[in-house]
Amino acid sequence: MATANATRKRSLAWDYFYKEEESTFCEICKEEVKTSGNTSNLFRHLQSNHKDEYTELEKHRLEQASQKKMKVAVKQPKESQRKKKLDDLVKMIATDLQPISIVNDQGFQDFLKAIDSKYVPPSRRTITRDLIPKIHSTCKLELAESLSKAAFCTFTTDQWTSRATQGFLTFTIHYIEEVEGVCCSKSSVLETACLKTDHTGENIATELQRIATAWTIQDKIVCAVTHSASNMNLALRITKWSHLPCFADTLNLIVQGAIAADYQVSSLQTKCKHIVSYFHRSVKASD
């Protein structure tokens, strides 16, 4: 009996509950749930009080059951086909910037059934915890291998702010890769770093050097292209990498300066903005 208990898999329901001494509590609402040696009450509590989590849990249970059947009834080549389908699904989500929750959308599930009635899409939990980390590791290794063959590289970087007013710094690498005797231009985003400190030149320089060191390209960089903000200019002076201001950004600054210097043009621009704002705010006017 001890051996059977030791080999029995832990129920998925316990992902949402924890034990304190002899009592069991819900991780979400902290309510105590009575159990009698099984997980029936745990599932019942989720179904009654946390429907989203219950739906996700049921989907994961069905997926596990489907995978168990596949292991028994399906030969190895079909397992490889399923892995490719899973990889392709995650690549689609990443390429098109789709939300992971797309696998729960009824229309998407109907579409998959129309293509392959036997295919069961993975749950959000599986995609987040298993599939994305695996593909990320694979892609990272492939990119590192490609970068290791590059003699020189340049990078572009930019600061931006999310809707939640969180600052980020994106580092994009550009280099030449030779494939079967043909030189190809390559560009890849190495990292989008969250800027949790003040956006000073010193802090930006630290982030840039950290990313470059992590990818072992710090000695291959021949030039960096950025906007012309003072903190970015200081950051590149600190790193001692050659620096070119972005032409498009510089041109934009010239145009803005020229408009601001001419009262008639700036006044006309202000009036145009007011007209556009009026039509955006008024449904009747826009009709």
Buried (B, 14 or more C-beta within 10 A) or exposed (E): EEEEEEEEEEBBBEBBBEEEEEEBBBEBEEEEBEBEEEBEBBBEBBBEBBEEBBBBBBBBBEBBEBBEEBEEEBEEEEEEEBEEBBBEBBEEBBEEEBEBEBBBEEEBBEEBEEEEEEBBBBBBBBBEEBBBEBBEEEEEEEBBEBBEEBEEBBBBBBBEEEEEEEBBBBBBBBBEEEEEEEEEEBEBEBBEBEBEEEBEBEBBBBBBBEBBEEBEBBEBBEBBBBBEBEBBBBBBEBBEBEBEBBEEBEEEBEEEEEEEEEEEEBEEEEEEEEEEEEEEEEEEEEE
